[in-house]
Amino acid sequence: MSAIGVIATLRVQPGKEEAFEGVFAELAAAVHADEPGNSYYKLFRTSEAGVYKVLECYDGDAAVEAHRASDHFRTLSAKLGPCLAGAPEIERLSAV
């Protein structure tokens, strides 16, 4: 089993940053509480207005799939969607 890293780039519509950050805080709390295969899940603001990065680390493929299939991810992603200015850009990394 090899760790999987994920970097998600999220572009938020102007004026919706506060709502986005609030919903994301709920999502992060649920991930930390309910996903034992996730060892890191944190939101970062970039220097570009409205652009955020989510840094994630999972124990392996099964943990990534469990995250995507979780009720909290599906429910809260639906709440995040209206804040976004486009589809998330996902970069998947393999630990060495």
Secondary structure, 3 states (H helix, E strand, C coil): CCCEEEEEEEEECCCCHHHHHHHHHHHHHHHHHHCCCEEEEEEEECCCCCEEEEEEEECCHHHHHHHHHCHHHHHHHHHHHHHECCCCEEEEEECC
